[in-house]
Amino acid sequence: MTKLTSIFRPESRFRAFFVSIATFAFAYGLYKGVIDNYLAEIVGMKEFDKGVSEFFRELPGFLLVFVLALLYFFSAENIYKIGAVIMLAGMAMQALVPSTRFLVTLSIFVYSLGEHIQLGMRNTLSLQYSKEGRGGLALGIQNSVYQIGTLAGFFAVVAIFAAFGKSFSVFRPIFAASAGVIALGFLFSTQMNAKSIADKSKRRFYFRKKFSKYYMLEVFYGARKQIFFTFGPYVLVLFYGANAMVISLLFAVSAICCFVASPLVGKIIDRFGYKIVMISDTLILVIVCFFYGFAHHIFPKDVAFAVCCVNYILDSVISLASMASNVYVQDLADDAEEVRATISTGVSVNHLITILIALFGGWIWKVLGIETLFAISAVLGLCNSAYAATIRTRAGR
């Protein structure tokens, strides 16, 4: 097995960074394992309501470029810690507020704001702590660490529901436990030295022409991944009647597969290049989208449910190819600060389309059916690959 010291710079605090990632991921696994069933069973959200709540969950991603403008003079490590504090506030709200649509959606928004702040910083710090030419593998290891944490959270949810059955009172204690784990993750993150000092002479809103294709790729990827992330599990809950324990088991299996696949995808990116990875994942995506949208027309309902579960896992694995775009940024960037600023801007560009998909995806499902919804996802994936074919690698430049 490759030693971490051969991938990451020894003077960086990558160990504390990864411990905090695993802890935050465990908290997310607890939360994600029950939130869809909580919204459907307790809050009473249907297809369109889910899309509205998802609009506000994704809105912080769009606002990220403006939020980071306010935090620009902080180091990447300190922004990462600020994200943890906001996540803690949102999760504590989720555990305490009444189960009304407004208050629950507000709690989701606050937690998501902290989560999105951390998202850009995770990728930035992974690349910054890595050695030359090891960026893809560093991102793969980071994803694997995150999958370990979420896997533990999903299995914890399975154990809780196995012990307490379908008791509705289990949801709030799980949210409270998640908040406690986030607090622990924040303590671990304080061991990270704040060394990535921002260049205060640079613009706060960082848009460069040379990254224009990266921004466009983020639009395509954001649109296609949002359909699966938002409506994939909700199809299983509303259309097939899956309970929280089944959903958590599915997420756990998905996390195991992503844990195994993340370093492999990272190595493939380093070995064959980000362009090939960006293009090649679409063939699998088209198959995944077809079966997710049309399985119930082809198979009996119980078989169709199993087919959709398998395809949800496949989508999670091929989504790892999104790491390639971050390596593309590193290839184009002049320095680590430019990587950080560009990835953060890319997150906001990504979410410019995801908030619209979240809002209208529920309406498309309700009016036109899940077949149309996932057919759109397949088309967007094809557009993503076609556009990726136009980028020029370092060798080409």
C-alpha positions in Angstrom: 0.0 0.0 0.0 1.3 3.5 -0.9 2.6 5.4 2.1 0.8 8.6 2.8 4.1 10.4 3.3 4.9 9.7 -0.4 1.7 11.5 -1.4 1.4 14.3 1.1 4.0 16.9 2.2 5.3 15.8 5.6 5.1 19.4 7.0 1.4 19.6 6.3 -1.1 18.6 9.0 -2.8 16.1 6.7 -3.4 13.6 9.5 -5.5 16.0 11.6 -7.2 17.0 8.4 -8.2 13.5 7.6 -9.3 12.6 11.1 -11.6 15.7 11.0 -13.0 14.7 7.6 -13.8 11.2 8.9 -15.6 12.7 11.9 -17.7 15.1 9.9 -18.5 12.3 7.5 -19.7 10.1 10.3 -22.1 13.0 11.4 -23.3 13.3 7.8 -23.9 9.6 7.5 -26.2 9.7 10.6 -28.0 12.7 9.1 -28.2 11.5 5.5 -29.3 8.0 6.6 -32.6 9.4 8.0 -33.3 12.8 6.5 -35.3 11.5 3.4 -37.6 9.4 5.5 -37.9 12.1 8.1 -39.1 14.6 5.4 -41.5 12.0 3.9 -42.9 10.4 7.0 -42.8 13.1 9.6 -42.8 16.4 7.8 -45.0 15.1 5.0 -43.1 16.4 2.0 -44.2 15.1 -1.4 -42.4 15.3 -4.8 -42.6 19.1 -5.3 -42.1 19.9 -1.6 -38.9 17.9 -1.7 -37.7 19.9 -4.7 -38.4 23.1 -2.8 -36.5 22.0 0.2 -33.6 20.9 -2.0 -33.6 24.3 -3.7 -32.8 25.8 -0.3 -30.3 23.0 0.5 -28.4 23.8 -2.7 -28.8 27.6 -2.5 -25.7 27.9 -0.2 -23.6 26.4 -2.9 -24.6 29.1 -5.3 -24.0 31.8 -2.6 -20.6 30.3 -1.8 -18.6 32.7 -3.9 -20.2 35.6 -2.1 -19.8 34.0 1.4 -16.1 33.2 0.6 -15.7 36.9 -0.5 -16.5 37.8 3.1 -14.1 35.2 4.5 -11.4 35.9 1.9 -8.7 37.0 4.3 -8.9 33.8 6.3 -6.7 30.8 5.5 -8.3 27.7 3.9 -7.9 25.9 7.2 -9.8 28.6 9.1 -12.6 28.7 6.5 -12.8 25.0 6.9 -13.3 25.4 10.7 -15.9 28.2 10.2 -17.8 25.8 8.0 -17.8 23.3 10.9 -19.3 25.8 13.3 -22.2 26.6 10.9 -22.8 22.9 10.3 -23.1 22.4 14.1 -25.7 25.2 14.3 -27.8 23.8 11.5 -27.8 20.2 12.9 -28.6 21.5 16.4 -31.6 23.3 14.9 -32.7 20.2 13.2 -32.7 18.3 16.5 -34.7 21.0 18.3 -37.1 22.8 16.0 -40.7 21.6 15.5 -41.3 19.5 12.4 -42.8 22.2 10.2 -41.8 22.6 6.6 -40.4 26.1 7.1 -38.3 25.4 10.2 -37.0 22.1 8.9 -36.1 23.7 5.6 -34.3 26.6 7.4 -32.3 24.0 9.4 -31.4 22.2 6.2 -30.2 25.6 4.8 -28.0 26.4 7.7 -26.4 23.0 7.9 -25.9 23.0 4.1 -24.2 26.4 4.2 -21.5 25.1 6.5 -21.2 21.9 4.5 -20.7 23.8 1.2 -18.1 26.1 2.8 -16.2 22.9 3.8 -16.6 21.3 0.5 -14.4 23.6 -1.5 -11.9 23.7 1.3 -11.6 19.9 1.5 -10.6 19.7 -2.2 -8.3 22.7 -1.9 -6.5 21.5 1.2 -6.1 18.0 -0.3 -4.4 19.4 -3.4 -2.4 21.9 -1.4 -1.1 19.2 1.0 -0.2 16.8 -1.8 3.1 16.5 -3.5 3.8 17.3 -7.1 1.9 15.0 -9.5 0.0 13.3 -6.7 -3.1 15.5 -6.8 -5.5 12.9 -8.2 -4.5 10.2 -5.7 -4.7 12.8 -2.8 -8.3 13.5 -3.8 -9.0 9.8 -4.1 -7.7 9.2 -0.6 -9.7 12.1 0.7 -12.9 10.6 -0.8 -12.1 7.2 0.7 -11.7 8.7 4.2 -15.0 10.5 3.8 -16.7 7.3 2.7 -15.3 5.5 5.7 -16.9 8.1 8.0 -20.3 8.1 6.2 -20.3 4.3 6.1 -19.9 4.2 9.9 -22.8 6.7 10.2 -25.1 4.6 7.9 -24.4 1.4 9.8 -25.1 3.2 13.1 -28.5 4.2 11.7 -29.2 0.6 10.6 -28.3 -0.5 14.1 -30.5 2.1 15.8 -33.5 1.2 13.6 -32.9 -2.5 14.1 -33.0 -1.9 17.9 -35.9 0.5 18.0 -38.0 -0.4 15.0 -39.9 2.3 13.2 -40.3 4.5 16.1 -40.6 8.1 14.9 -39.0 9.3 18.1 -35.6 8.0 16.8 -35.2 10.8 14.3 -34.5 13.6 16.7 -32.0 11.7 18.8 -30.1 10.9 15.7 -29.9 14.5 14.7 -28.7 15.4 18.2 -26.0 12.7 18.0 -24.9 14.1 14.7 -24.6 17.5 16.2 -22.4 16.1 19.0 -20.1 14.4 16.4 -19.8 17.6 14.4 -18.6 19.3 17.6 -16.0 16.6 18.0 -14.8 17.1 14.4 -14.4 20.8 15.0 -12.1 20.0 17.9 -10.0 17.8 15.6 -9.8 20.5 13.0 -8.3 22.9 15.5 -5.1 20.8 15.3 -4.6 22.0 11.7 -2.1 24.8 11.3 -3.4 27.9 9.4 -0.6 28.1 6.8 -2.5 28.7 3.5 -2.5 32.5 3.8 -4.5 34.2 1.2 -2.9 36.7 -1.2 -4.7 39.8 -0.3 -3.7 41.6 -3.5 -6.0 39.2 -5.6 -9.6 39.8 -6.5 -12.2 38.4 -4.2 -14.5 37.2 -7.0 -12.1 35.1 -9.0 -13.1 34.5 -12.6 -10.4 33.9 -15.2 -10.9 33.2 -18.9 -8.6 30.3 -18.9 -11.0 28.4 -16.5 -14.1 29.0 -18.6 -14.3 25.4 -19.8 -14.0 24.3 -16.1 -16.9 26.5 -15.2 -19.0 25.1 -18.0 -18.1 21.5 -17.0 -19.3 22.3 -13.5 -22.7 23.5 -14.9 -23.2 20.2 -16.8 -22.0 18.0 -13.9 -24.0 20.0 -11.3 -27.2 19.5 -13.3 -26.8 15.8 -13.9 -25.7 14.9 -10.4 -28.4 16.9 -8.7 -31.1 14.7 -10.2 -29.6 11.6 -8.6 -28.6 13.2 -5.3 -32.0 14.7 -4.7 -34.5 12.4 -6.3 -32.6 9.1 -6.4 -33.3 8.2 -2.7 -36.7 9.9 -2.7 -37.8 7.7 -5.6 -37.0 4.7 -3.5 -38.9 6.1 -0.5 -42.0 7.5 -2.2 -42.3 5.3 -5.3 -41.0 2.0 -3.8 -41.8 2.5 -0.1 -38.3 1.9 1.3 -37.9 2.6 5.0 -35.0 4.4 6.7 -33.1 1.1 7.5 -33.2 0.0 3.9 -32.1 3.4 2.7 -29.2 3.5 5.2 -28.1 0.0 4.1 -28.1 1.2 0.5 -26.0 4.2 1.4 -23.7 2.0 3.4 -23.1 -0.4 0.4 -22.6 2.7 -1.8 -20.1 4.1 0.6 -18.1 0.8 0.7 -18.0 0.8 -3.1 -16.9 4.4 -3.2 -14.3 3.8 -0.5 -12.7 1.0 -2.6 -13.1 2.9 -5.9 -11.9 6.4 -4.9 -8.1 5.7 -4.8 -8.5 3.7 -8.0 -10.2 6.5 -9.8 -7.5 8.9 -8.5 -4.8 6.6 -9.9 -6.6 6.4 -13.2 -6.7 10.2 -13.4 -3.0 10.5 -12.7 -2.2 7.6 -15.1 -4.5 8.3 -18.1 -5.3 12.0 -17.6 -8.4 13.9 -16.4 -9.7 14.4 -20.0 -10.2 10.6 -20.6 -11.9 10.2 -17.2 -14.2 13.1 -17.9 -15.4 11.6 -21.2 -15.6 7.9 -20.4 -18.0 7.9 -17.4 -21.0 8.9 -19.6 -21.6 5.4 -21.2 -22.2 4.0 -17.7 -24.3 7.0 -16.8 -26.7 6.5 -19.7 -27.3 2.9 -18.7 -27.8 3.9 -15.0 -30.3 6.6 -15.9 -32.3 4.4 -18.3 -32.8 1.6 -15.7 -33.6 4.1 -12.9 -36.3 5.8 -14.9 -37.8 2.8 -16.7 -37.1 -0.3 -14.5 -40.7 -0.4 -13.2 -41.9 -0.8 -16.8 -39.5 -3.7 -17.5 -39.5 -5.7 -14.3 -41.9 -6.6 -11.4 -41.9 -3.9 -8.8 -39.7 -5.7 -6.3 -37.1 -6.6 -9.0 -37.3 -3.0 -10.3 -36.5 -1.8 -6.8 -33.4 -4.0 -6.6 -32.3 -2.8 -10.1 -32.7 0.9 -9.0 -30.6 0.2 -5.9 -27.8 -1.3 -8.0 -27.9 1.6 -10.3 -27.9 4.1 -7.5 -24.6 2.5 -6.3 -23.2 2.7 -9.9 -24.0 6.4 -10.1 -22.3 7.0 -6.8 -19.1 5.3 -8.1 -19.1 7.0 -11.5 -19.6 10.4 -9.8 -16.1 10.0 -8.4 -14.9 11.0 -11.8 -15.8 14.6 -10.9 -12.4 14.6 -9.1 -10.9 14.9 -12.6 -12.1 18.5 -12.9 -10.2 19.5 -9.8 -7.0 18.1 -11.2 -7.8 20.0 -14.4 -7.9 23.2 -12.4 -4.6 22.3 -10.7 -3.1 21.8 -14.2 -4.2 25.2 -15.4 -3.5 27.2 -12.2 -0.4 29.2 -11.5 -0.3 28.6 -7.8 -2.2 27.0 -4.8 -4.1 30.2 -4.1 -5.5 30.2 -7.6 -6.6 26.6 -7.2 -8.4 27.5 -4.0 -10.2 30.5 -5.5 -11.1 28.7 -8.7 -12.5 25.6 -7.0 -14.6 27.7 -4.7 -15.9 29.7 -7.7 -16.6 26.4 -9.5 -18.8 25.2 -6.6 -20.9 28.3 -6.9 -21.1 27.9 -10.7 -22.1 24.3 -10.2 -24.9 25.3 -7.9 -26.2 28.0 -10.2 -27.9 25.1 -12.2 -28.4 22.7 -9.3 -30.8 25.0 -7.5 -32.9 25.3 -10.7 -32.8 21.5 -11.2 -33.8 21.0 -7.5 -36.8 23.4 -7.8 -38.1 22.1 -11.2 -37.1 18.5 -10.8 -39.9 17.8 -8.4 -42.3 19.4 -10.8 -41.0 17.4 -13.7 -41.4 14.2 -11.6 -44.9 15.1 -10.6 -46.2 16.2 -14.0 -44.1 14.2 -16.5 -42.9 11.2 -14.4 -39.6 9.8 -13.2 -38.9 8.5 -16.7 -38.6 12.1 -18.1 -36.6 13.2 -15.0 -33.8 10.6 -15.5 -33.8 10.8 -19.3 -32.9 14.5 -18.8 -30.1 13.4 -16.5 -28.7 11.1 -19.2 -28.8 13.8 -21.8 -27.0 16.2 -19.4 -24.3 13.6 -18.9 -23.8 13.2 -22.6 -23.5 17.0 -22.9 -20.9 17.0 -20.2 -18.8 14.4 -22.0 -19.1 16.1 -25.3 -17.9 19.3 -23.8 -15.1 17.6 -21.9 -13.8 16.3 -25.3 -13.1 19.9 -26.3 -10.6 20.7 -23.5 -6.9 20.8 -24.0 -4.5 19.0 -21.7 -1.2 20.4 -20.6 0.5 18.3 -23.4 -1.9 19.7 -25.9 -1.3 23.3 -24.8 
